[in-house]
Amino acid sequence: MVQTPDEPWTTAEELGETADAVRAAKVVEALHGAAFAFDPSGTFTYASPVAQTSIAMTLETLNRRLGEKSFMDGGDLGWKLGVHPDDYEAAAARLRTCLRTGEHFNFEYRVLRATGDYVWHQFAIRPTRTQDGRITGWYGLGFDIDVYKKTEAALREREKRLQQIIDTVPALIWCINPAGIPSYLNRRVTEVTGITLQDMIGPDGSRSLAVIHPDDREAMDAALTDSISTGKPLIARYRQRRADGQFRWVDSRAEPLRDETGAIVEWYGVSVDIEDLIATQEALRERERFLWQLVETLPAMIDCAAPDGEPVYRSQQLREFLGFGLDELDEAGKPRLAGTLDAGVHPDDVTSVREIYAHSLATGEPYARRHRLRRFDGAYRWVETRAAPMRNGDGDIVQWNVICLDIDGEVRAQDELRLARDRLARASQAASLAELSASIAHEVNQPLMAVVAYANACQRWLTVDPPNLERARGTVERAIDSATTAADVVSRIRSLFKHATDTRTATSLETVIMAARDLMAEEAARLSVRVDLRIEADLPIVTADRIQIQQVLINLMRNGMEAMEAMPRGRAMDMRALRQGVAIRVEIGDRGPGIENPEKLFEPFFTTKQAGMGMGLAICRSIVESHGGRLWVEQNEPCGARFVFTLPAAPLVAP
């Protein structure tokens, strides 16, 4: 049912002096639709239909006394039932004060709606007066501000949370106005530095930089002035005084907040303590300086390369040795590695260096090589180069670290020592041969001279007439005794060359071969010979003189290396040991010029060497044969010679 504003349930039967208030309420109602009026005692005389229907209360309900006292005496009226219990006392007390004093009533409280919900309203109530100022009634209006109040509460809560975040975030947060004057500091600024916002402003109203280290203030002031004048973000590092008086490094950054016209309205800044970071960086820089000085002052040439072998760093010693740096290679437009090899490594060594280095780069195996390297003055010097890969946590190669040592003096000294040893050996051989010859001549000469003398005497006894056979027979017997003595001398000399068997023991041929290979490793490196070794697993034991078999191996290896000495590159030797029936077969092959007279090679005093005596291979064969084996030579494929010898396996001993 639609009610009209003039029906009794909206208006009191007797308006009395509140007629003006009712009329004013109806004017307000026409504008806003929720007006009311009451008399000076607080009794409602009018309430718009909208107001009453929204709270489901009539004038009678609104004005009903809830006790003996009147409203002005502290009693309550029915409208109390439509007000939130937490808000009523304050609203009623304020209304009584306004009724007594004539002050305007402006108040916010929650009203119970017909739906059962409490909704925030703002009430504005004004008095009507006679010409002499006497209050005749009151009229007012209630605004629904529930959405506003909830939004306001949410904003206050968000503001509170934001302030908590700003105050608890582990950073110093601050604001300055467009002129650069501090306008806000979060709580942490005060806790850390011990200063307040007032301390950041000087007596003349300008900004104060007293909290900044004196040595950094000028630079910080200049940076701040530049940002304020240009609008560019502020980025600065400086030392800041703390509450305990110590200075610590901070990193400060600030960004401007602009309005819709682009004008700066505020600067928001944050300062972060970076003292530990600065200390760590300084320690790292000091460590880097130390390592740099260590690398640059080491008595060695250092090189670092990328995983593909391209150089990325060279120490000063290496740059000075070569006479050029990486930048000069870059200017030449040639890859650094190729340029270095072509310009530095000796032409006779460069191919093998490329091959071995490429193998290391492909497999990740360490690199080791002796070769000749061109110095800045054009002279080639022997160097030893070693490279090892540096890997990350995943095992991937991230860099190759290379060290290069100048060993030219050592190599030349070794060459001179080797030549001296060879000369000494030849001299010793000559002296021994001379001594042996003298000894043989002395030992054999005496019985031979006796044989001649006895033969002459026998001839005389037989030529006399008549022949003295008895004397001749005695002389012949003495001649036979002298000849036997000469034969014994020869036998004793021959025994000197026979190899005794009392030093033979059960021996692993694999260990003997490995030992011989190790003993010849330096010679192989000097002659740039690669030795490939392959030994069959579980070879049987042999009964042998370890030293003699080792000497055979060394002699054969040395012969093979010397045979390849004239080759410019591709010097390689292979050693094999494998089972052959009840024996062990050992092969040593080279890639030299091969053998022209294999049938004469093992004859004593036959040699193809300029300074050789021709006894080495003869002695080797004698040693092998004395052990029950054989030694011979074959043509190697595709070139070179292959020496082969066999040794019988030791008989198995029953457990």
C-alpha positions in Angstrom: 0.0 0.0 0.0 1.4 3.3 -1.0 1.3 6.0 1.7 1.1 9.7 1.1 3.1 12.3 3.2 -0.1 13.6 4.8 -1.5 10.4 6.2 -1.6 10.2 10.1 1.1 7.5 10.4 3.7 9.9 9.1 2.7 13.1 10.9 1.6 13.9 14.5 -2.0 15.0 15.1 -0.8 18.1 16.8 2.2 19.8 15.3 2.2 22.7 17.7 5.1 24.9 17.3 6.9 22.3 15.2 4.9 23.2 12.1 7.9 25.1 10.8 10.2 22.1 11.6 7.8 19.8 9.8 7.7 22.1 6.8 11.5 22.3 6.8 11.6 18.5 7.0 9.3 18.2 4.1 11.5 20.6 2.0 14.5 18.4 2.9 12.4 15.3 2.1 11.7 16.7 -1.3 15.4 17.0 -1.9 16.7 13.8 -0.3 13.7 11.7 0.6 14.5 10.7 4.2 13.6 13.6 6.6 12.1 13.9 10.1 11.1 16.5 12.7 10.7 16.6 16.5 9.9 19.1 19.2 12.3 20.7 21.6 11.9 17.7 24.0 12.9 15.2 21.4 9.5 13.9 20.5 9.0 13.1 16.8 6.3 15.0 15.1 7.1 13.9 11.5 9.0 11.1 9.7 9.0 10.7 6.0 7.6 7.4 4.7 11.0 6.5 3.3 12.6 6.9 6.8 9.9 4.9 8.6 9.8 2.1 6.1 13.5 1.7 6.0 13.6 1.1 9.8 10.1 -0.4 10.1 9.1 2.0 13.0 6.1 4.4 13.2 6.0 7.7 15.0 4.3 6.0 17.9 7.1 3.4 18.1 9.8 6.1 17.8 8.3 8.2 20.6 7.3 5.4 23.0 8.9 5.8 26.5 11.1 2.9 27.6 11.0 4.0 31.2 9.6 6.5 33.7 12.0 9.3 32.8 11.6 11.7 29.9 14.2 11.7 27.2 15.6 15.1 28.5 15.9 13.7 32.0 18.0 10.8 30.8 15.2 8.4 29.8 15.1 6.5 26.6 12.6 6.6 23.7 11.6 3.9 21.3 14.0 5.0 18.6 16.8 3.5 20.8 15.7 0.1 19.6 16.7 1.1 16.1 20.3 2.1 17.1 23.3 -0.2 17.5 23.9 -0.8 21.2 27.5 0.3 20.9 26.5 3.7 19.4 23.3 4.6 21.2 24.6 6.2 24.5 27.0 8.5 22.6 24.3 9.5 20.1 21.7 10.1 22.8 24.0 12.2 24.9 25.0 14.3 22.0 21.3 14.9 21.0 20.4 15.9 24.6 23.3 18.4 24.6 22.1 19.9 21.2 18.4 20.1 22.5 19.6 22.1 25.5 22.1 24.4 23.8 20.7 24.7 20.3 23.9 23.4 18.7 23.7 21.7 15.4 23.6 17.9 15.6 26.0 16.1 13.4 26.6 12.5 14.3 27.3 9.1 12.8 25.9 5.8 14.2 24.6 2.5 13.0 20.8 2.1 12.4 18.9 -1.1 12.4 17.2 -1.6 9.1 14.0 -3.5 8.4 16.2 -6.2 6.9 17.9 -6.8 10.3 21.2 -5.3 9.3 22.9 -2.4 11.0 23.8 0.3 8.5 26.0 3.3 9.1 24.1 6.7 8.8 25.2 10.3 9.2 22.6 12.5 10.8 22.4 16.3 10.4 19.7 18.0 12.5 19.0 21.8 12.7 16.6 23.8 15.0 13.8 26.1 13.8 13.5 29.4 15.8 11.2 32.3 16.3 12.2 35.8 15.5 13.5 36.3 19.0 15.6 33.1 18.7 13.5 30.7 20.7 13.7 27.1 19.4 10.3 25.8 18.2 11.4 22.5 16.8 14.0 20.4 15.0 14.3 19.0 11.5 16.9 16.6 10.2 18.1 14.2 7.6 19.8 10.8 7.7 22.3 9.8 5.0 23.3 6.1 4.4 27.1 6.2 4.6 27.6 2.4 5.2 29.6 1.9 2.0 31.7 5.0 2.8 32.3 3.8 6.4 33.3 0.3 5.3 35.6 1.7 2.6 37.1 4.1 5.1 37.7 1.3 7.6 39.2 -0.8 4.8 41.4 2.1 3.9 42.4 2.7 7.5 43.3 -1.0 7.8 45.3 -1.0 4.6 47.0 2.2 5.7 47.8 0.5 9.0 49.2 -2.6 7.3 51.1 -0.5 4.8 52.6 1.5 7.7 53.5 -1.8 9.4 55.2 -3.0 6.2 57.1 0.2 5.8 58.2 0.2 9.4 59.3 -3.5 9.5 60.8 -3.8 6.0 64.6 -4.3 6.4 65.5 -1.0 4.7 65.5 2.7 5.5 62.6 4.3 3.7 62.3 8.1 3.4 60.5 10.8 1.4 61.5 14.3 0.4 59.4 17.0 -1.1 60.0 18.5 -4.6 62.5 21.0 -3.1 64.5 18.2 -1.5 63.4 18.7 2.1 62.8 15.5 4.1 59.1 14.9 4.7 59.0 11.4 6.1 61.2 8.7 7.7 60.1 5.2 8.5 60.6 3.8 12.0 63.7 1.8 11.0 65.5 5.0 10.0 65.2 6.3 13.5 66.1 3.0 15.1 69.2 2.5 12.9 70.6 6.0 12.8 69.1 7.5 16.0 67.8 10.6 14.1 64.3 12.0 13.7 62.7 13.9 10.9 63.4 17.2 12.7 67.1 16.3 12.7 67.1 16.0 8.9 66.0 19.6 8.6 68.4 22.5 9.3 67.5 25.6 11.4 66.9 27.5 8.2 64.5 24.9 6.8 67.0 23.4 4.4 67.9 19.7 4.3 70.6 18.4 6.6 73.1 15.8 5.6 74.7 15.5 9.0 74.0 11.7 9.1 76.3 11.3 6.0 80.1 10.9 6.3 81.8 14.3 5.9 83.9 12.9 3.0 80.7 11.8 1.1 78.4 14.8 1.8 79.5 16.9 -1.2 79.0 14.1 -3.7 75.7 13.2 -2.2 74.4 16.8 -2.2 75.4 17.2 -5.8 73.7 13.9 -6.8 70.5 14.9 -4.9 70.5 18.4 -6.4 71.0 17.0 -9.9 68.0 14.6 -9.5 65.8 17.3 -8.1 66.6 19.7 -10.9 66.3 17.1 -13.7 63.8 14.6 -12.4 66.2 11.7 -12.9 66.2 8.8 -10.4 68.7 9.2 -7.6 71.4 6.5 -7.3 74.1 7.0 -4.7 76.5 5.2 -2.4 77.8 6.8 0.7 78.7 6.1 4.3 76.0 6.7 6.9 76.4 7.3 10.6 74.6 4.8 12.8 73.2 5.3 16.3 76.4 3.8 17.8 78.5 6.4 16.0 79.9 4.0 13.4 79.7 4.7 9.7 78.4 2.0 7.3 78.1 2.0 3.6 74.5 2.3 2.2 73.1 2.2 -1.3 70.3 4.8 -1.7 67.9 5.1 -4.6 64.9 7.4 -5.0 62.2 7.8 -7.7 59.9 10.8 -8.2 56.0 10.6 -7.9 54.3 12.7 -10.5 50.8 14.1 -10.8 48.7 13.9 -14.0 50.4 16.9 -15.4 53.9 15.3 -14.9 54.9 17.6 -12.0 56.8 16.0 -9.2 54.8 15.9 -6.0 57.1 13.7 -3.9 60.3 11.7 -3.9 60.3 8.2 -2.5 63.6 6.8 -1.5 65.1 3.6 0.1 68.5 3.1 1.6 70.0 -0.4 2.1 73.0 -1.4 4.2 75.7 -2.7 1.9 78.6 -2.6 4.4 79.0 -6.4 4.3 78.7 -6.4 0.5 81.4 -3.6 0.2 83.7 -5.5 2.6 83.2 -8.7 0.6 83.8 -6.9 -2.7 86.9 -5.3 -1.3 88.1 -8.7 -0.1 87.4 -10.2 -3.5 89.2 -7.4 -5.2 92.2 -7.8 -2.9 92.1 -11.6 -3.6 91.9 -10.9 -7.3 94.9 -8.5 -7.0 96.8 -11.1 -5.1 96.1 -13.9 -7.6 96.8 -11.5 -10.5 100.2 -10.6 -9.0 100.8 -14.3 -8.3 100.2 -15.2 -11.9 102.1 -12.3 -13.3 105.2 -12.9 -11.1 105.4 -16.7 -11.3 108.6 -17.8 -12.9 106.5 -19.5 -15.7 104.5 -18.5 -18.7 100.7 -18.7 -18.0 98.0 -19.1 -20.6 94.2 -19.5 -20.2 92.0 -20.8 -23.0 88.2 -21.2 -23.7 86.8 -24.7 -23.9 87.5 -24.8 -27.6 91.2 -23.9 -27.0 91.0 -20.3 -28.1 93.3 -18.2 -25.8 91.6 -15.7 -23.5 94.5 -14.6 -21.3 98.2 -14.6 -21.4 100.6 -13.6 -18.6 103.1 -10.8 -19.0 106.0 -13.3 -19.2 104.4 -15.2 -22.0 103.6 -12.0 -23.9 107.2 -10.8 -23.5 108.5 -14.2 -24.6 106.4 -14.3 -27.8 106.7 -10.6 -28.5 103.0 -10.2 -29.3 99.7 -10.2 -27.4 96.2 -11.5 -28.1 95.0 -8.0 -29.4 97.6 -8.2 -32.2 96.2 -11.6 -33.2 92.7 -10.2 -33.2 93.8 -7.3 -35.4 95.3 -9.9 -37.9 91.8 -11.4 -38.3 93.1 -14.9 -37.6 91.9 -17.3 -34.8 94.1 -16.8 -31.7 95.0 -20.5 -31.4 95.9 -21.0 -35.1 97.8 -17.7 -35.1 99.8 -18.6 -32.1 100.7 -22.1 -33.4 101.7 -20.8 -36.8 103.7 -17.9 -35.5 105.3 -19.6 -32.4 105.7 -23.3 -32.7 108.7 -24.7 -34.7 107.6 -26.0 -38.1 108.9 -29.5 -37.3 106.8 -29.6 -34.1 103.6 -27.8 -35.0 101.8 -30.8 -36.6 102.3 -33.0 -33.5 101.4 -30.1 -31.2 98.1 -29.6 -33.1 97.3 -33.3 -33.0 97.9 -33.8 -29.3 96.2 -30.5 -28.3 93.2 -31.4 -30.5 93.0 -34.8 -28.8 93.0 -33.1 -25.3 90.3 -30.6 -26.4 88.1 -33.5 -27.7 88.6 -35.8 -24.8 89.2 -33.5 -21.8 92.5 -35.3 -21.1 95.4 -33.2 -19.8 97.9 -32.0 -22.3 101.7 -32.4 -21.9 104.3 -31.8 -24.7 107.9 -30.7 -25.2 108.5 -28.7 -28.3 110.4 -25.7 -29.6 108.8 -22.2 -29.3 109.8 -19.1 -31.2 111.0 -16.3 -29.0 110.5 -12.6 -29.8 114.0 -12.4 -31.2 113.4 -15.3 -33.7 115.3 -17.9 -31.7 113.6 -21.2 -31.1 113.8 -22.5 -27.5 112.7 -25.8 -26.0 109.6 -25.4 -23.7 107.5 -27.8 -21.8 103.8 -27.1 -22.0 101.1 -28.6 -19.8 97.4 -27.9 -19.9 94.6 -29.1 -17.6 90.9 -28.5 -17.8 88.9 -26.5 -15.2 85.4 -27.8 -14.7 82.2 -26.4 -13.2 79.9 -28.2 -10.7 78.3 -30.2 -13.5 81.7 -31.4 -14.8 81.6 -29.3 -17.9 84.9 -27.7 -19.0 84.8 -24.0 -18.6 88.4 -23.1 -19.2 91.8 -24.7 -20.0 94.7 -23.5 -17.8 98.1 -23.8 -19.4 101.6 -23.4 -18.0 104.7 -23.2 -20.2 108.3 -23.5 -18.9 111.4 -22.6 -20.7 113.6 -25.7 -20.5 116.0 -24.9 -23.3 119.0 -24.8 -21.0 118.0 -28.1 -19.4 117.4 -29.8 -22.8 120.8 -28.5 -24.1 122.5 -29.6 -20.9 120.9 -33.1 -21.3 122.0 -33.3 -24.9 125.5 -32.3 -23.9 125.4 -34.8 -21.0 124.2 -37.6 -23.4 126.9 -36.8 -25.9 129.5 -36.8 -23.1 128.2 -40.1 -21.9 128.3 -41.5 -25.4 131.9 -40.3 -25.8 132.8 -41.7 -22.4 131.1 -45.0 -23.3 133.0 -45.2 -26.5 136.2 -44.4 -24.8 135.5 -46.9 -22.1 134.7 -49.5 -24.8 137.9 -48.8 -26.6 139.9 -48.9 -23.3 138.2 -52.1 -22.3 138.7 -53.6 -25.7 142.4 -52.6 -25.6 142.8 -54.0 -22.1 141.0 -57.2 -23.1 143.1 -57.5 -26.2 146.3 -57.0 -24.2 145.1 -59.5 -21.6 144.2 -62.1 -24.3 147.5 -61.5 -26.0 149.4 -61.9 -22.8 147.6 -65.0 -21.6 147.6 -66.7 -25.0 151.0 -65.6 -26.2 153.0 -67.5 -23.6 151.6 -71.0 -24.2 151.7 -70.4 -28.0 155.4 -69.4 -27.8 156.0 -72.6 -25.8 154.2 -74.6 -28.4 156.4 -73.1 -31.2 159.6 -73.7 -29.2 158.6 -77.4 -28.5 157.7 -77.9 -32.1 161.1 -76.6 -33.2 162.8 -78.9 -30.7 160.8 -81.8 -31.9 161.9 -81.0 -35.4 165.5 -81.0 -34.4 165.2 -84.3 -32.5 163.6 -85.9 -35.6 166.2 -84.6 -38.1 169.3 -86.0 -36.3 170.7 -89.2 -37.5 169.6 -91.4 -36.0 166.3 -89.6 -34.9 166.0 -89.3 -31.2 162.4 -90.5 -30.9 162.3 -90.5 -27.2 163.3 -86.9 -26.9 160.9 -86.0 -29.8 158.1 -87.8 -28.0 158.7 -85.9 -24.8 158.8 -82.6 -26.7 155.5 -83.3 -28.4 153.9 -84.0 -25.1 155.1 -80.7 -23.7 153.8 -79.0 -26.8 150.4 -80.6 -26.3 150.4 -79.4 -22.7 151.1 -75.8 -23.8 148.4 -75.9 -26.4 145.9 -77.2 -23.8 146.9 -74.3 -21.6 146.2 -71.8 -24.4 142.7 -73.5 -24.9 142.0 -73.1 -21.2 142.8 -69.4 -21.4 140.4 -69.0 -24.3 137.7 -70.9 -22.4 138.2 -68.6 -19.4 137.8 -65.5 -21.6 134.7 -66.9 -23.2 133.2 -67.6 -19.8 133.4 -63.9 -19.1 130.8 -63.4 -21.8 128.5 -66.1 -20.7 125.5 -65.1 -18.6 125.1 -66.7 -15.3 121.7 -68.2 -14.4 121.9 -67.9 -10.6 120.3 -64.4 -10.7 117.2 -65.5 -12.5 113.9 -65.4 -10.6 110.2 -65.6 -11.3 109.4 -62.3 -12.9 106.3 -60.4 -14.3 107.3 -59.4 -17.8 104.7 -56.7 -17.7 106.5 -54.9 -14.9 109.8 -55.2 -16.7 108.3 -53.7 -19.9 106.7 -50.8 -17.9 110.0 -50.1 -16.1 111.9 -50.0 -19.4 109.2 -47.7 -20.9 109.6 -45.4 -17.9 113.4 -45.3 -18.2 113.1 -44.3 -21.8 110.3 -41.8 -21.3 112.7 -38.8 -21.1 114.6 -39.9 -24.3 111.2 -40.4 -26.1 110.1 -36.9 -25.1 113.5 -35.4 -26.2 113.1 -37.1 -29.6 109.4 -36.3 -29.8 108.5 -40.0 -30.1 105.1 -41.3 -29.0 105.2 -44.7 -27.4 102.0 -46.8 -27.6 102.0 -49.7 -25.2 99.6 -52.7 -25.2 100.1 -55.6 -22.9 97.7 -58.6 -22.9 96.0 -59.2 -19.6 97.1 -62.1 -17.3 100.4 -62.9 -18.9 102.2 -65.9 -17.3 105.3 -65.4 -15.2 108.8 -66.0 -16.7 112.0 -67.1 -15.1 114.6 -64.5 -16.1 117.3 -62.1 -15.0 115.2 -58.9 -14.7 118.1 -56.6 -15.4 119.3 -58.4 -18.5 115.8 -58.5 -20.1 115.3 -54.9 -19.2 118.6 -54.1 -21.0 117.4 -56.0 -24.1 114.2 -53.9 -24.1 116.1 -50.6 -23.6 118.6 -51.5 -26.4 115.8 -52.3 -28.9 113.8 -49.2 -27.9 116.8 -46.9 -28.3 117.7 -48.4 -31.7 114.1 -47.7 -32.9 114.1 -44.1 -31.6 117.4 -43.4 -33.2 116.2 -44.9 -36.4 113.4 -42.3 -36.5 115.6 -39.3 -35.5 115.8 -38.0 -39.0 112.1 -38.0 -39.5 110.5 -34.5 -39.3 107.2 -35.7 -37.7 105.1 -38.7 -37.1 107.6 -40.4 -34.8 105.8 -43.3 -33.1 106.8 -46.6 -31.6 104.5 -49.4 -30.5 105.3 -52.1 -27.9 103.2 -55.3 -27.6 103.4 -58.2 -25.2 101.1 -61.2 -25.8 100.8 -64.9 -25.1 102.1 -67.3 -27.9 101.5 -70.9 -26.9 103.7 -71.7 -23.9 105.8 -68.6 -24.5 105.4 -64.8 -24.3 106.0 -62.8 -27.5 107.3 -59.2 -27.2 107.3 -56.8 -30.2 108.9 -53.4 -30.6 108.1 -51.6 -33.9 109.3 -48.3 -35.2 108.5 -46.2 -38.3 112.1 -45.6 -39.4 113.7 -46.4 -42.7 113.6 -50.2 -42.1 116.4 -52.9 -42.2 118.5 -53.5 -45.3 120.5 -56.5 -44.2 118.4 -58.4 -41.6 120.5 -61.5 -41.9 123.7 -59.7 -40.8 122.1 -57.5 -38.2 122.9 -59.8 -35.2 126.5 -60.6 -36.3 129.2 -59.3 -33.9 130.8 -56.0 -35.1 128.3 -55.5 -37.8 126.7 -52.1 -37.5 124.7 -49.5 -39.5 125.6 -46.7 -37.1 128.5 -44.4 -37.7 129.9 -44.7 -34.2 128.5 -48.2 -33.4 130.6 -51.2 -32.5 128.1 -53.8 -33.8 127.9 -55.6 -30.5 124.5 -54.4 -29.1 122.1 -56.7 -31.0 124.6 -59.6 -30.8 124.6 -59.3 -27.0 120.8 -59.0 -27.0 120.4 -62.2 -29.0 122.9 -63.9 -26.7 120.9 -62.8 -23.6 117.5 -63.9 -25.1 118.9 -67.3 -26.3 120.5 -67.9 -22.9 117.0 -67.6 -21.4 115.7 -70.2 -23.9 114.1 -67.7 -26.3 114.6 -66.3 -29.8 115.3 -62.8 -31.2 114.7 -61.8 -34.8 113.7 -58.7 -36.9 110.8 -58.2 -39.4 109.8 -55.5 -41.7 107.1 -53.3 -40.1 104.0 -52.2 -41.9 103.8 -49.7 -43.6 107.4 -48.8 -42.8 110.1 -49.3 -40.3 111.4 -52.4 -38.5 109.9 -54.7 -35.9 112.1 -56.6 -33.5 110.5 -59.7 -31.9 111.7 -62.0 -29.2 110.1 -64.8 -27.2 110.7 -66.0 -23.7 109.4 -69.3 -22.3 106.8 -69.1 -19.6 107.8 -70.4 -16.2 106.4 -73.9 -15.5 103.4 -74.0 -13.2 104.1 -75.2 -9.7 101.5 -77.5 -8.3 99.9 -76.2 -5.1 
